[in-house]
Amino acid sequence: MAASPHALSSRLLTGCVGGCVWYLERGVVHQSPHKLMHLLRNVNKRWITFQHFNFLKRMYVTQMNKSLNQQVKPKPKPIASSFIEKTSNETKAEIDEIRSLSPPSLTFPRKPSEKELLELESASIIETSIDVGKETKEEKQWKEMKLHIDDLPGILARLSKIKLTALVVSTTSAGFALAPGPFDWPCFLLTSLGTGLASCAANSINQFFEVPFDSNMNRTKNRPLVRGQISPLLAVSFATCCAVPGIALLTWGVNSLTGALGVFNIFLYTCCYTPLKRMSIVNTWVGAIVGAIPPVMGWTAVTGSLDAGAILLGGILYSWQFPHFNALSWGLREDYSRGGYCMMSVTHPGLCRRVALRHCLALIGLSAAAPTLGVTTWTFPFISLPINLYISYLGYRFYRDADRKSSRKLFFCSLWHLPLLLLLMLTCKRRPGGEGDKGNAPS
């Protein structure tokens, strides 16, 4: 048999010294496993106490001693438990636990594993997601929109873009009032009503064609057809009911030239401008022509002809629309690109600013040409110069800065610039037998 290490070490040493060494080695070997197990047990218990201290302080009554060493004794019952506190003099005292206010099911006799924690966490997430899903399921679900008769006027007003229609009617009225000749109230009412109906029809057809594109834009996603408040059949029927009587009033109630201009404007807006918005930036120039025709219609309703005054009014409205729309589209570039529209502000931002500035300056020249063409007196170019210079200054700021702040200022300026300019033209209108007719009067 092989000799043990204790026997070998004792043989190497002789006498009393060898015996002492053998006795010490034997004591260390026999005591080490117990001390090691006791140390591991204490470390494990101290680790559990440290990990769950925040929880145990609500479950147990702790007593602090000098060494601050605590041991947790496993309890057979979850309601009443006790723990053993080891003091410095190795005495043990059992302390009954005061019943906790928290439920017993919250006790952790052992450290939960990572798998259990993940399962608990995933279960809570699933429960909360189910609750949220139940709440939002009805909101996200497609519902059939029920049309009420009380809501129909407001829906049709948004379908026809009532604010834009009001602007069209006001420019038509300005052209009617600036035209030479007596002011005929029945003809004026027929012209305004026919132009308004034609504008409602064109705007409704425009929204009918642009439903899939308007749904991608924040600016237009709440339109009636996009939200499904009315059916496409109802929208087309409403457009037809506006277009037919509107063109009939302009043709047989006013004159054939005004009716032809109304038909041409509806065709230009719905069949040319609307599809061009997704094809080329030329749509801006075509749209400017659409906006320039209404004052010409007002002029032709009085005179029955396309003369220089009608072209001048159309030119003023044509130039005004570029700073107005280019400044508006500059702040909506993200929306237009999301909707798939080809606008100058998106594809040619430099050209967008240059065109706006050019037409701001063109308004000064058109205002100066008004007395030359016999539309206004010579006072009009001077009293309109301040507002024309101001919008030109804002157009230059927009061209130079190219930011949202300058574009917003130019846009809001254009909103009051046009009504004020037309009002000044009406104030300085050349009357029959006025300054221009004095030279032609017989002596």
Buried (B, 14 or more C-beta within 10 A) or exposed (E): EEEEEEEEBBEEEEEEEBEEBBEEBEEEEEEEEEEEEEEEEEEEBBEBBEEBEEEBEEBBEEEEEEEEBBBBEEBEEEEEBBBEBBEEEEEEEEBEBEEBEEEEEEBEEEEEEEEEEEEEEEEEEEEEEEEEEEEEEEEEEEEEEEBEEEBBEEBBBBBBBBEBBEBBBBBBBBBBBBBBEEEBEEBBEBBBBBBBBBBBBBBBBBBBBBBEBBBBBEBBEEBBBBEBBBEEEBBBEBBEBBBEBBBBBBBEBBBEBBBBBBBBBBEBBBEBBBEBBEEEBBBBBBBBBBBBBBBBBBBBBBBBEBBEBBBBBBBBBBBBBBBBBBBBBBBBBEBBBBBEBBBBBBBBBEBBBBBBBBBBBBBBEBBBBBBEBBBBBEEBBEEBEEBBBEBBBBBBBBBEEBEEEBBBBBBEBBEEBBEEBBEBBEEBBBEEEEEEEEEEEEE
